[in-house]
Amino acid sequence: MTGTDRRDEELRRYEAILDSIDDAVYAVRPDGTIAYVNDRYAEMKGASREELLGTRLYDWVTDEAAEKTRQVRQEMAAGERDDGVVEYEFLTADGERFPVEMRFSLVGKAGDETEPDGEPFEEFDRVGVIRDVSERKRREEALREKNERLAEFASIVSHDLRNPLNVAEGRLGLAREECDSEHLDHVERAHERMNSLIEDLLTVAHDGEAVDETERVPLRKFVEECWEGVETADATLRIETDREIRADRSRLRQVFENLARNAVEHAGANVTVTVGGLDGGFYVADDGPGIPAADRERVFEPGYTTSDDGTAFGLDIVASVAEAHGWDVRVTDADDGVDGGSRFEFTGVDVLD
């Protein structure tokens, strides 16, 4: 077998692999003409490979898509970014459009580089992969609409609840002026619990929204600040990490404060809470009784609680904040020096150190 035959066989093997994947793959020459497309690309475009090869790529796309791609290419050429990622409306040969995500790399000219057998390399300017994200966009839009309805519902309910609650609190104050009864203390605690429920309802409604902006957060200092803002009785805090992460500071505060309250409510006033680092994230653990394995899938559901004092929204808020950041959260047994108890692990976090 000659070098040319081997090269042709290798190319056929690569093409068979590329034609087997669900994403569209393409390669463009320095002059802007299409050098290669796989079957999926031709299928998405609604044209044959023969119709596409040798034509100018930008003749098949919208002006908006072309401009977005040019902008990203300029940023890559200037060293401002390593990878090219563009979301745009894919244009079919029939004029239909649907959302896609394109990832591409600049290859550059081959110059006088050659194959070992002396054959010149094909000159490519860039190669890329395009994925149809229509289903993802539909899910995102459905989730956005759901969150908007939930936020509107929560605002209306909280407003309608606060008015009679404010009246009840005012009447309670007048009642205390007329008599001294232990029953009034129970009424006051009931009012406080109703206020907590309203605040948590609003928090759950708004924390389903994706995080738009993040900032550098040093965990040690931040957790200490959160701890000071929670009624922790005789509980002890241990911090075993100095790492920094990127997060929405106000929402991250809800994670630590709710986990601290959860530990005190379920493990007792003398609980020890430990915050530490793990691969790709961090954890929050306690030395309380722990959570039974059968209940660990349910703890993040709204309304789940084993305490008469909690609002049953705390861990749902924790899960909502994690989801809004794009993190994964799970609960397991505590370890790493913590005797028994629960451990909440957050991964997929943007760790800076």
N, C-alpha and C positions, 0 to 999 in steps of 0.2 A: 504494500500500500504506500503510495507516494505521500509527501507532506501535504499536498493539496487535498488528496482524498481524506486524510486524517482530519484535516481542518474542516472539510465539508461534513464529515460524519459528526464531529464535535458540535458544529453549528446546528445540525439537525437535532442532536440530543438536547441542546440548550433550548431550541425552539419548542420542542415537545414539552419540556418542563414549563416554559412560560405560557404555553397554550393551555396547560392544565390548571392554572390558577384562576381565581374568580376576579382578580383585579386586572384592569387594563394596563398594559406596559407599552412604552414607546421609546424610540431613540431618534434624535434630530441631528442632522449634520450642521456644520458651522454656517452654511448658507441658508439655514432655516427650513430646509426640506426634510420630509419624513424619511428616515432610513429604515425603520422597523416598527411594526405594530404587531401585537399578538391577536389571537382570535377574539378575545374578550374586548379589546379596544375596538375592533371592527364592528363587533356586535353592538356595543354601546353607541357607536357613531352611526350605525345604520348604513354602512357602506362596506364594500369589499376591500380586502387588503390591497388588491391591485389598483383600486381607485384612489387609495390613500398614499401609497408609496410614491415618492418622488414629488409630491405636491408640497406647497408651503403650509406649515402647520397652522400659521395664523390665519389662513384662509378658511379654516374649519372651526374657529372659535369666535366668541363675542369680543368686541372691543374692550369691554370691562375685564374679561379674563386675560386678554393679552397684556393690558396695562398692569394688572396685578402681578403677572408673571415677570414682566420686565423690571418692575420695582424690586421684587425679591432677588432677581438675578443681579441687579446693581448692588444690592446690599451684600450678597454673597461674594461678588467680585471685590468689594471694598473690605472684606474680612469682618463685616458686622454680624454675620451669621454663618453657621456651618451648613445647615440643611435648608432646602427650599420647601416650604409648606404653604400651599395656597388653597383656599376654599372659594369656589366659584360656581356659576351655572354652566353645566356642560351642554353644548349645543349639538344636537343630532343633525343628520343630513336632511331630515324632514322639518327642521326648525323647532322641534320640541326641546325643552330645557328641564334639567333636574340637577339637584345639588351634588357636588362631588368634592372630595379632598384629594389634592395632588401633592405628591412628594417627589422631588427631583434632585438630581446632583449634577453639577457642572463637571464635564469630563475634560474638555479642552481639546486642542488639536493634537493629533498624534505625531506630527512632524515627520521625521525620517525614521521613526521607530518601525521595526518590522517583526514579523513572526520568526521563529527559529529557522523556518524553511525559506526565508527571504521574502515571503509575501507581505505586502504592507498591511498594517492594521486599518480597519475601517475608521474614518475620521468621524467622531461624534462630538457635538457641542454639549449635549446633555442627554440624560436618560431619566425616565420618570415612571411612576406608578400612580394610577388614578383609581380611586375607590368611590363607588356609588354610596352616598350617605343619606339617601332619601329616607330610609327607615329610621335612622338615628335622628334626623331633623324632625320627623313626625313625632317621635317619642319626646324630644326636647320641647316641641311646641305644645304637645298635650300636657307635659309636666308643667310648663310655664302657665298655661291656662288653668290647670288644677290649682297651682300655688296662688294665682291671682284670686280665684274664687274662694280658696281657703282663707287668704288674708282678709278679703272683704267680709266673709262670714265671721271671722274672729273679731274684726273691728266692730261689726254691728252688735254681736253678742256681748262683747266686753262693755260697749257703751250702754246697752240695755240693762246689763247686770250692775254696772257701777252706780247708776242713778238710784235704784232702790237700796243698794248697799250703803251708799252715802247717807240716805235717809235713816236706815237702821242704825248706823254708827252714831248719827246725831241723836237719835232717840235713846241710844244706850248711854250717852253722856248725860242726858237729862235724867235718866233713871238712876244713875249713880249719885246724882245730887239729892234725890229723894230718899234713897235707901241704900243699904250696904248688904249685898247678898252674894254668896259664892256662885250663884247661878249666873250672875252678870259676867263673871270671869270666863265662864264657859261660852257665853255669847260672844265675848270679845275674841276668844280664840277661834271661834267659828268664823267671825268676820275676817280675821287675819288669814285663815285658810282659804276663804273665798277670794281674797285679794291675790293670794299666791297662785291660785288656779287661773285667775284671769290673766295675770302676767305670763304664766307659763303657756297658756293658750295662744297668746299673741306671739310669744317667742317661737313656738313650734310652727306657727303659720308663716312667719317671716324667714325662718332658718332653712326652709326648703329652697330658697333662692340661691343661685350659684354665686360664689365669691368672685367679685370683679377685681379687687385690688388687694394685694398682700404686702407685707413688710417684714423686715428682719426682726425676729423675736428671740432674744436670749432666754432660754427656758428657765434657768435657775432664778434669775431676778424676777421674771414674769410670774412664775409659780408662787414665789414668796409673796408677791403683791396680791395675787388671787386669794391666797390662804388668809391673809389679813382681812379680806372682805367677807369672810364666811364665818358663821357662828360654829366654831369647831370644838367648843368645850375644852376637855383635857386631851384632845387628840394631838398626835405628834406628826410632824412633817419631815420626811427625809428626801433629799434631792441628790441623786447619784449620776447626774449628767451635767456637762457644761456646754452642750451643743446648742446651736442656734438653728432655727427653722424659719421658713417663710409661711406666713399665715395672716388671716384677718384677725387683728388683735382683739377686737371686741367679741367676736364669735369664739375665739380660742378661750377667752376668759369664761365663757359659759360652759365649756368642756370641763375645765379644772374645778370651777365652783360647784357644778352639779355633781361631779364625781366625789368631791370632798364632802358635800352634804349627804350624798348617798352612802358613803362609808360611815359617817357618824350615825345616820339613821338606822343602818342595818348591822353595824359592827360594834356600836357602843361608843361612849364618850372617850374611852381610852384607846381608841384605835390608832394604829400607826399607818400613815399613808406614804407610799414611796413612789417617786417619779424618777424614771431612768430612761436610758436610751436603748434602742435595739436597731437591728439592721433595717434601714429605710424608714425609721420613725422613732416613736417613744412609747412608753407605757405608764399607766397609773395603777398601782397595786395597793391592797390593804391586807391586814392580818386578821380580818374578821372571819366569820363562818363560811364565807364563800357562796357561790351560786351553784346549785345542783346542775349537773351536766344536761339533764332533761329540760331545764328551763333556759339554757343559755341562748337558744335561738329566739326566745320570746321576750327577753329582758328589754330589748329596744322597741318593743311594740307600745303604742300609746295605751295608757291605762294599766300597764303591768306594774304591780307593786306587791310587796309582802309586808308593807308597813302601814299602819293607820295614820301616821303623821305626814307622810310624803304626799305630793300632788299627783304622782304616777306619770308625770311628764318628763322627769329629769333625764332618764336614759334615752328617751326618744329625742330630746333636745341634743344630747351628745351625738347620737347617730345622725341627726339632721345636719349638724355642723360638720361632721366628718364627710358626709356625702357632698355637701356644698363645696368643700375643698377638693373633692376628688380622692379622698383617703378611704382606706378600708379600716374597719374597726371590728374587733372580735373580743369576746370575753373568755378567759380560761382560768386555770388555777394560778395563784400567785407563786412566784419562786424567786430566785436571785436574792436569797437572804431574808425573804419575807416568809414568816411561818404561817402556812395555810392562807386562806382568804381568796380574794378575787383579783384578777389582773386584766385590765382593759388595754389592748394593744392596738396602736394606730400605725399603719404602714402606708406606703405610697406617698409619704410626706417629703416635701422639698427640704432636705437637710443641707445646711450650708457649711458644716465643718466636717 
